[in-house]
Amino acid sequence: MPLGETLPPDSYKRARKHIADGLSSIDSSSSDELKVIELEENCKDGSTIHVEAKVKFLRNEKGWPIGVIGITRDITARKKAEEEREHLIVELRRALEQIKRLSGLLPICASCKKIRADDGYWQDVAVYIQKHSEADLSHGICPDCLDYLYPKFRKRNAGNA
């Protein structure tokens, strides 16, 4: 089959350029060069596969190309694996950009509960958590603090329960 029938249009253009570049070279030392080109190839069932073509120009004693010899191999599985790997890398990068995670040792004041940040300054724990994570904080008062800070409030409402 002619090359134009076995290759889709984009691959056919690349293959023709590759051949034209080889034909324009009159260099007998390049006769031993094995060129590798990745193309798509049409199958009998109408599907396409990825192939790696290794081609070498055969030249006469004057260095003129007189023929081409080549081998192609199906690299569809490799190309699919490469595409999946690239997709996973993009997804992992996206996930890493979204993750803000607190980890390691956090110096916290035993009295006021402020945290010493990387710059050495002490920050309110709520400010630090909001700055270094995706958490949104809401505030309330636990029962122990309610008793300690507002003892009359707890006693006054105990009779209504």
QUINORBEL-V67728 format. One record per run of one state. SS is the DSSP state (h for helix, s for strand, l for the rest). FROM is the first residue (numbers start at 0). TO is the last residue. Records with the same first field share a line. If there is no record, write none. Layout:
SS: FROM-TO + FROM-TO
This chain:
l: 0-1 + 6-7 + 24-26 + 32-33 + 42-46 + 59-63 + 74-74 + 98-106 + 108-113 + 116-120 + 123-123 + 132-141 + 149-149 + 158-160
h: 2-5 + 8-23 + 27-31 + 75-97 + 124-131 + 142-148 + 150-157
s: 34-41 + 47-58 + 64-73 + 107-107 + 114-115 + 121-122
